[in-house]
Structures are given as structure tokens and as C-alpha cells.
């Protein structure tokens, strides 16, 4: 992952923390893909801003909560290598 991409992801994390999902959809590229892994109602590939909205709506519907990755700095350090 390039440093530029890390900065984009960081901006999205910060935006979600301050504005929530709905307030952050303008930062999501139409080609962005989010993958729900495992088995259950959120499994699948979600594309673009509408896909992100649908993913989080499905998470809410199935009663699960997401917590942001608290080790974002460690993730980005590893991803850039």
C-alpha cells in the first residue's frame, strides 16, 4: 500500500469518527470494494459509497457492532513495507 493510499484511509477513518458513515460517503471512491468475510448476513462484496452504506446498514440490522482498528498505526506501518 502506498503512503498516499494510507493517507486516504486515514482521512476516511478520521471522517467516520467525526461525521459518521453518512457524513463520510463523499470520500468513498466509486471503485472502492469492502469485503464482508465469513458466513452470515454481511458476507459479500460491497462496492462504492452505496455499498459502504449497505454494509453498515446490514451490520446494524444483524445486531453486530464494529470498532475501529485501534492499531491503525501498526497496520499502516506494515502495509507500506
Residue pairs with C-beta under 8 A, 6 or more apart in sequence:
1 76
1 79
1 80
2 80
3 80
6 76
6 79
6 80
8 27
9 76
10 72
10 76
11 27
12 24
12 27
12 28
13 68
13 72
15 23
15 24
15 27
16 24
16 68
17 68
21 52
21 53
21 56
22 53
25 49
25 52
25 53
26 49
28 48
28 49
28 52
29 48
30 47
30 48
30 49
31 47
31 48
32 47
32 48
32 49
32 51
32 52
33 45
33 46
33 47
33 51
34 45
34 46
34 47
34 51
34 52
34 55
35 44
35 45
35 46
36 42
36 43
36 44
36 45
36 46
36 55
36 58
37 43
40 62
41 58
41 61
41 62
42 55
42 58
42 59
42 62
42 64
45 51
46 52
46 54
46 55
56 66
59 65
59 66
69 75
